[in-house]
Amino acid sequence: MWITKIIKQHTTWCGYAAIVLYVLINNTINAFSTWTEHNRSGTPVIQLWEPFVWQYSSALSLFLLLPALFIVFKRFPPRATGILKQITIHISASFLFSICHVLLMVLCRHGVYTLIGRSYDFGNYSTEFIYEWRKDVLTYISILACYHCAKWIISTQLKALEHQESPAPITQFIVKKQGSEYQVKVADIQWYEACGNYVNLHSRGRVYPLRHTLNRLCSELEHSHVTRVHRSFAINDQAIRSVRYTSSGDGVITLTSGDEINLSRRYKEDFRKIYKASL
């Protein structure tokens, strides 16, 4: 499934996006609730834009600090040992997070109010900071729990789902040639040659044209010992007899069939890793 691949390849960004979406929705609701509470009597006490500035400045500060939180969470994952040390680290980290969050939030609010020609009063910093820290501790714990739960889901559930959804490996092709159909086993194909919109399958001394692209074919056969060695060629790793390299940096691969396939410098390093692993 495409969503599974995206989450696996961009885990951090997906987690970041999920938190951003949740915080924006939550803070928008809080802004409307705050405005309603302050104007319950019917006489406007604050303007509509003010609670949005308060809530969104808090959200923006959190977004800026998220990368640092992810680094801390990754560096100090939950363990069964050293629990007291872990608690100390996370309490200290939450305190530092709260200080940075409050400073960024207040600075942002002062900036917006100044642009509008108003003054912003945060109140008594000692009292307000204790209030904000209590909220920030809950935020810190929530993000910590979500981060490690997401890691667990990705490392277990998504892998299991991906394994279930992975298609069965291709073991043969049915190709048409001169009005007849032939069954060509992947294990018998020694090399593949790109030819326009077709790929020529070289198997047991014969050539079978398959309507496919070489790039797509190599992707589909990545677990079938097929390696791209040239813009126009791919080979069966298990059919290699020898390899020699030229002074130009290219190479020539000799297969067990006696065919010689050019090895391009572009694919040389990847090929050498696979070739060494097969020895």
DABEL-V298625 format. One record per residue. SS is DSSP state (~ for helix, > for strand, _ for the rest). PSI is psi in degrees with one decimal (none if undefined). NEAR is the number of other ideal C-beta (glycine too) atoms within 10 Angstrom. Layout:
ss=SS psi=PSI near=NEAR
ss=SS psi=PSI near=NEAR
//
This chain:
ss=_ psi=138.8 near=11
ss=~ psi=-36.0 near=6
ss=~ psi=-33.9 near=9
ss=~ psi=-43.0 near=15
ss=~ psi=-40.4 near=12
ss=~ psi=-45.6 near=12
ss=~ psi=-40.2 near=18
ss=~ psi=-39.1 near=14
ss=~ psi=-28.7 near=9
ss=_ psi=54.6 near=12
ss=~ psi=-51.0 near=15
ss=~ psi=-45.0 near=13
ss=~ psi=-37.1 near=11
ss=~ psi=-41.9 near=16
ss=~ psi=-42.3 near=19
ss=~ psi=-45.3 near=15
ss=~ psi=-39.0 near=11
ss=~ psi=-42.3 near=13
ss=~ psi=-42.9 near=21
ss=~ psi=-46.3 near=14
ss=~ psi=-45.3 near=10
ss=~ psi=-46.4 near=12
ss=~ psi=-41.2 near=20
ss=~ psi=-44.0 near=14
ss=~ psi=-46.9 near=10
ss=~ psi=-44.9 near=12
ss=~ psi=-29.0 near=21
ss=~ psi=-43.6 near=15
ss=~ psi=-43.4 near=11
ss=~ psi=-36.2 near=16
ss=~ psi=-45.0 near=20
ss=~ psi=-38.4 near=14
ss=~ psi=-41.5 near=12
ss=~ psi=-43.3 near=17
ss=~ psi=-40.3 near=19
ss=~ psi=-43.6 near=10
ss=~ psi=-41.0 near=11
ss=~ psi=-18.5 near=15
ss=_ psi=25.3 near=14
ss=_ psi=-32.4 near=9
ss=_ psi=-13.4 near=7
ss=_ psi=-19.0 near=5
ss=_ psi=120.5 near=7
ss=_ psi=119.9 near=10
ss=_ psi=-38.3 near=11
ss=_ psi=158.7 near=13
ss=_ psi=158.7 near=14
ss=~ psi=-33.9 near=11
ss=~ psi=-22.8 near=12
ss=~ psi=-51.5 near=20
ss=~ psi=-27.3 near=21
ss=~ psi=-37.1 near=18
ss=~ psi=-43.0 near=18
ss=~ psi=-48.3 near=20
ss=~ psi=-42.9 near=22
ss=~ psi=-27.9 near=19
ss=~ psi=-36.5 near=21
ss=~ psi=-42.9 near=24
ss=~ psi=-44.2 near=20
ss=~ psi=-42.1 near=15
ss=~ psi=-41.2 near=20
ss=~ psi=-43.6 near=22
ss=~ psi=-38.9 near=15
ss=~ psi=-28.4 near=13
ss=~ psi=-11.3 near=19
ss=~ psi=-45.9 near=17
ss=~ psi=-39.5 near=10
ss=~ psi=-37.9 near=13
ss=~ psi=-41.7 near=19
ss=~ psi=-36.7 near=16
ss=~ psi=-43.7 near=10
ss=~ psi=-44.7 near=18
ss=~ psi=-38.8 near=20
ss=~ psi=-37.6 near=12
ss=~ psi=-31.9 near=9
ss=_ psi=72.6 near=15
ss=_ psi=157.5 near=11
ss=_ psi=135.2 near=11
ss=_ psi=158.2 near=9
ss=_ psi=-16.9 near=5
ss=_ psi=158.9 near=6
ss=_ psi=41.4 near=11
ss=~ psi=-41.7 near=10
ss=~ psi=-40.9 near=7
ss=~ psi=-41.6 near=11
ss=~ psi=-42.9 near=14
ss=~ psi=-43.1 near=10
ss=~ psi=-44.8 near=11
ss=~ psi=-45.9 near=14
ss=~ psi=-32.4 near=19
ss=~ psi=-44.0 near=12
ss=~ psi=-42.5 near=11
ss=~ psi=-38.8 near=18
ss=~ psi=-35.8 near=21
ss=~ psi=-46.1 near=14
ss=~ psi=-40.7 near=13
ss=~ psi=-43.4 near=23
ss=~ psi=-41.8 near=21
ss=~ psi=-49.7 near=14
ss=~ psi=-40.6 near=16
ss=~ psi=-46.2 near=22
ss=~ psi=-44.9 near=20
ss=~ psi=-46.8 near=12
ss=~ psi=-41.9 near=18
ss=~ psi=-47.6 near=21
ss=~ psi=-40.4 near=19
ss=~ psi=-41.3 near=11
ss=~ psi=-42.8 near=19
ss=~ psi=-43.5 near=20
ss=~ psi=-39.8 near=15
ss=~ psi=-44.7 near=13
ss=~ psi=-45.8 near=17
ss=~ psi=-38.1 near=15
ss=~ psi=-41.5 near=11
ss=~ psi=-33.4 near=8
ss=~ psi=-12.3 near=13
ss=_ psi=23.5 near=6
ss=_ psi=169.0 near=10
ss=_ psi=144.6 near=8
ss=_ psi=133.6 near=17
ss=_ psi=110.9 near=8
ss=_ psi=-20.6 near=13
ss=_ psi=-163.1 near=9
ss=_ psi=117.3 near=10
ss=~ psi=-37.9 near=11
ss=~ psi=-50.0 near=8
ss=~ psi=-45.2 near=9
ss=~ psi=-33.8 near=13
ss=~ psi=-40.5 near=18
ss=~ psi=-40.9 near=11
ss=~ psi=-45.6 near=13
ss=~ psi=-36.6 near=20
ss=~ psi=-38.4 near=18
ss=~ psi=-41.1 near=10
ss=~ psi=-39.7 near=12
ss=~ psi=-31.8 near=22
ss=~ psi=-43.8 near=16
ss=~ psi=-39.7 near=11
ss=~ psi=-44.0 near=18
ss=~ psi=-47.3 near=23
ss=~ psi=-40.4 near=12
ss=~ psi=-45.2 near=12
ss=~ psi=-38.4 near=20
ss=~ psi=-46.2 near=19
ss=~ psi=-43.6 near=12
ss=~ psi=-40.0 near=15
ss=~ psi=-49.6 near=20
ss=~ psi=-28.9 near=14
ss=~ psi=-40.9 near=10
ss=~ psi=-40.8 near=18
ss=~ psi=-41.5 near=15
ss=~ psi=-42.8 near=10
ss=~ psi=-43.6 near=13
ss=~ psi=-40.7 near=16
ss=~ psi=-19.4 near=11
ss=~ psi=-62.7 near=10
ss=~ psi=-44.5 near=11
ss=~ psi=-36.8 near=18
ss=~ psi=-40.2 near=13
ss=~ psi=-41.6 near=9
ss=~ psi=-41.5 near=13
ss=~ psi=-38.6 near=13
ss=~ psi=-39.2 near=8
ss=~ psi=-35.8 near=8
ss=~ psi=-12.9 near=10
ss=_ psi=130.4 near=9
ss=_ psi=157.4 near=6
ss=_ psi=141.0 near=5
ss=_ psi=145.6 near=11
ss=_ psi=126.4 near=13
ss=_ psi=-15.1 near=9
ss=> psi=162.9 near=13
ss=> psi=145.7 near=18
ss=> psi=114.0 near=10
ss=> psi=150.2 near=20
ss=> psi=135.2 near=12
ss=> psi=119.3 near=13
ss=_ psi=44.2 near=5
ss=_ psi=-1.6 near=5
ss=> psi=155.5 near=7
ss=> psi=139.2 near=8
ss=> psi=143.5 near=15
ss=> psi=115.4 near=9
ss=> psi=117.6 near=19
ss=> psi=138.2 near=12
ss=~ psi=-38.3 near=17
ss=~ psi=-23.4 near=13
ss=~ psi=-10.0 near=14
ss=> psi=123.8 near=25
ss=> psi=-38.3 near=20
ss=> psi=161.4 near=22
ss=> psi=137.2 near=27
ss=> psi=121.2 near=18
ss=> psi=135.0 near=18
ss=> psi=85.3 near=13
ss=_ psi=-125.8 near=8
ss=_ psi=8.5 near=9
ss=> psi=161.6 near=16
ss=> psi=122.8 near=25
ss=> psi=123.3 near=19
ss=> psi=116.8 near=24
ss=> psi=106.6 near=23
ss=> psi=124.9 near=22
ss=_ psi=41.6 near=11
ss=_ psi=3.3 near=9
ss=> psi=161.9 near=11
ss=> psi=129.1 near=11
ss=> psi=120.3 near=20
ss=> psi=127.9 near=16
ss=> psi=126.6 near=18
ss=> psi=99.4 near=10
ss=_ psi=167.9 near=17
ss=_ psi=148.9 near=13
ss=~ psi=-37.2 near=20
ss=~ psi=-47.2 near=13
ss=~ psi=-38.3 near=10
ss=~ psi=-42.0 near=20
ss=~ psi=-35.4 near=16
ss=~ psi=-41.1 near=11
ss=~ psi=-25.5 near=14
ss=_ psi=22.2 near=18
ss=_ psi=-21.5 near=12
ss=_ psi=15.6 near=9
ss=_ psi=28.8 near=16
ss=_ psi=35.4 near=16
ss=> psi=126.8 near=21
ss=> psi=134.4 near=22
ss=> psi=128.5 near=21
ss=_ psi=-6.1 near=26
ss=_ psi=161.5 near=23
ss=_ psi=-29.8 near=12
ss=_ psi=-3.3 near=16
ss=> psi=149.8 near=21
ss=> psi=154.4 near=23
ss=> psi=163.5 near=25
ss=> psi=115.8 near=23
ss=~ psi=-31.9 near=16
ss=~ psi=1.6 near=13
ss=~ psi=14.4 near=20
ss=> psi=129.5 near=22
ss=> psi=-46.2 near=12
ss=> psi=164.8 near=10
ss=> psi=136.0 near=16
ss=> psi=145.0 near=10
ss=> psi=145.8 near=13
ss=_ psi=167.3 near=11
ss=_ psi=-20.9 near=5
ss=_ psi=-12.3 near=7
ss=_ psi=-10.3 near=10
ss=_ psi=-168.4 near=15
ss=> psi=173.3 near=20
ss=> psi=126.9 near=13
ss=> psi=125.3 near=23
ss=> psi=126.3 near=15
ss=> psi=167.2 near=18
ss=_ psi=-19.7 near=12
ss=_ psi=-11.0 near=15
ss=_ psi=-10.5 near=9
ss=_ psi=143.5 near=16
ss=> psi=125.4 near=14
ss=> psi=131.7 near=23
ss=> psi=135.4 near=14
ss=> psi=117.4 near=24
ss=_ psi=147.8 near=16
ss=~ psi=-29.6 near=13
ss=~ psi=-34.2 near=13
ss=~ psi=6.1 near=18
ss=~ psi=-48.1 near=17
ss=~ psi=-44.4 near=8
ss=~ psi=-39.3 near=12
ss=~ psi=-42.0 near=22
ss=~ psi=-36.3 near=14
ss=~ psi=-44.7 near=11
ss=~ psi=-40.0 near=14
ss=~ psi=-42.1 near=16
ss=~ psi=-37.9 near=8
ss=~ psi=-26.4 near=8
ss=~ psi=-10.1 near=11
ss=_ psi=none near=5
//
